[in-house]
Amino acid sequence: MRLWLAAVGRVKPGPELDLFNQYSKRLSVPIAVREVEEKRPLPTPERMAREADLLLATLPPQAVVVALDERGKAMGSVDFATRVGRWRDDGTADLAFVIGGADGHGQAVRDRAALLLSFGAMTWPHMLVRAMVAEQLWRAQAILSGHPYHRA
């Protein structure tokens, strides 16, 4: 299964990128990162719709999409690992995690998502969310393989 991370905004060097790299290097498959930006000063609804189109255009057409969304479903790590394992076992070729812009996801992303996933009710910096996705994927891999990293 190939992993994708599509995000609004460009990553900058710093501790968030270092943390993302630390966890993504541990994965058995690399995460392909796709970044998009809408630079035109559009009204919020139009910008959100444009960002959604840009994000989805970076992904394989048949990818299973997980949209990171503060209003999404909060899951424990074991439940998340079980879901990832089910997609893997069902033959999912591409699993994509999508991080929206400052105002959230446009409706096209929400409609396409197989899962709206929340990392809690708090709002997280988008660059830190990238690292959190990589860590949770590593944790899911550890859980599914019986590795002792995760202690529940």
Summary of the structure (lengths in Angstrom):
residues: 152
radius of gyration: 14.9
end to end distance: 25.6
largest distance: 48.5
contacts: 468
relative contact order: 0.25
helix: 41%
strand: 24%
